[in-house]
Amino acid sequence: MNRGAEPAGTARTGAPIRPAGATAAAGRARRVKLTVSRVDPWSAMKMSFLISVALGIAGVVMVAVLWMILSGMGVFSEVNRLVGTVFNDTQNPFDIMDFLGFGRVLSLSIVIGVIDVILLTALSTLGAFLYNICSALVGGLQLTLTDD
């Protein structure tokens, strides 16, 4: 029999190879107890940066879609009409678009998204450092994983 023709993870006899020390019976879940003793701050920073950028982009898109929906439903014109009837000021008419125009709202959401990226990245990196300090004191986070 040619060695290259054997499926990966099988012995020459065709039986699956079991890792050393694996004595779990067939059909029974194997439990492994692991401890997370250290989190690399650099990898935590990279992951949190990417996740916060994705959340920032999603937030800007959400704000743009929400503004378009509200504008399409006529909410802004209705607010203008309501405020106009309450104040009844003909010399200085109220226009909500002076405050909530699409460009202004989108610019503000982009600024909030950039601040969100900076803060989440810094806080998660600081959290990794704090976890490593606490883990050195108490031994880390213990997890029990099962093999189904």
C-alpha positions in Angstrom: 0.0 0.0 0.0 1.3 3.4 -0.9 1.8 5.8 2.1 0.5 8.8 0.1 -2.9 7.1 -0.4 -3.6 6.7 3.3 -6.2 9.3 4.7 -4.8 11.7 7.2 -5.2 10.8 10.8 -5.3 7.0 10.3 -2.7 4.3 11.0 -1.6 1.6 8.5 -4.4 -0.6 9.7 -7.0 2.0 8.8 -7.9 2.7 12.5 -8.0 6.3 13.5 -4.9 7.5 15.5 -5.8 8.6 19.0 -3.6 11.2 20.8 -1.4 9.9 23.6 -3.4 9.6 26.9 -6.8 9.6 25.2 -8.6 6.8 26.9 -12.2 8.2 26.6 -14.6 5.5 25.6 -16.5 5.9 22.3 -19.6 7.9 22.7 -18.4 9.6 25.9 -17.4 13.2 25.9 -13.8 13.9 26.9 -13.3 16.9 29.3 -10.2 19.0 29.3 -9.4 21.6 32.0 -7.4 24.5 30.7 -6.2 27.8 32.2 -5.9 31.1 30.4 -2.8 32.4 32.1 -1.8 35.2 29.8 -3.3 37.4 27.1 -0.9 39.0 24.6 -1.6 42.7 24.7 -0.4 43.2 21.1 -2.9 40.6 19.8 -5.7 42.1 22.0 -4.9 45.5 20.5 -5.0 44.3 16.9 -8.3 42.4 17.4 -10.0 45.2 19.3 -8.9 47.7 16.6 -10.4 45.7 13.8 -13.6 45.0 15.7 -14.0 48.7 16.7 -13.4 49.8 13.1 -16.1 47.4 12.0 -18.5 48.7 14.7 -17.6 52.3 13.7 -18.4 51.7 10.0 -21.6 49.9 11.0 -22.6 52.8 13.2 -22.0 55.4 10.4 -24.1 53.3 8.0 -26.8 52.8 10.6 -27.0 56.6 11.2 -27.2 57.3 7.5 -29.9 54.8 6.9 -31.9 56.0 9.9 -31.7 59.6 8.8 -32.8 58.7 5.3 -35.8 56.7 6.7 -36.8 59.6 9.0 -36.5 62.1 6.1 -38.5 59.8 3.8 -41.2 59.5 6.3 -41.5 63.3 6.6 -40.5 63.4 10.3 -38.3 66.5 9.9 -41.0 68.5 8.1 -43.5 67.5 10.7 -41.3 68.7 13.5 -40.8 72.0 11.6 -44.6 72.4 11.3 -45.1 71.6 15.0 -42.5 74.0 16.2 -43.8 76.7 13.8 -47.3 76.4 15.3 -46.0 76.4 18.9 -43.8 79.5 18.5 -45.6 81.3 15.7 -42.5 83.4 14.9 -42.8 84.6 11.3 -39.6 86.7 11.3 -37.3 83.9 12.4 -38.9 80.6 11.2 -37.5 77.4 12.7 -35.9 74.9 10.4 -34.7 71.6 12.0 -32.4 71.0 9.0 -30.2 73.8 10.3 -29.4 71.5 13.2 -30.0 68.0 11.8 -28.9 68.2 8.2 -27.6 65.0 6.6 -24.0 66.3 6.3 -23.9 67.5 9.9 -25.3 64.2 11.3 -23.0 62.1 9.2 -20.0 64.1 10.2 -20.8 63.8 13.8 -21.3 60.0 13.6 -17.9 59.7 11.8 -16.3 61.7 14.6 -18.0 59.5 17.3 -16.8 56.4 15.3 -13.2 57.6 15.3 -13.4 58.3 19.1 -14.9 54.9 19.6 -12.1 53.2 17.7 -9.4 55.0 19.8 -11.2 54.4 23.1 -12.1 50.7 22.5 -8.6 49.9 21.3 -6.9 51.6 24.3 -9.3 50.1 26.8 -9.0 46.5 25.5 -5.2 46.8 25.5 -5.3 48.1 29.0 -7.6 45.3 29.9 -5.1 42.7 28.6 -2.4 44.3 30.7 -4.7 44.2 33.8 -5.7 40.6 33.1 -2.0 39.6 33.0 -1.3 41.3 36.3 -4.4 39.7 38.0 -3.6 36.3 36.4 -0.1 36.4 37.9 -1.7 36.9 41.3 -4.5 34.4 41.2 -3.5 31.9 38.4 -5.7 32.9 35.6 -9.1 31.9 34.2 -9.9 28.2 34.3 -12.0 26.7 31.5 -13.4 23.2 31.1 -13.8 22.2 27.5 -15.6 19.0 26.3 -15.1 17.1 23.1 -18.5 16.2 21.7 
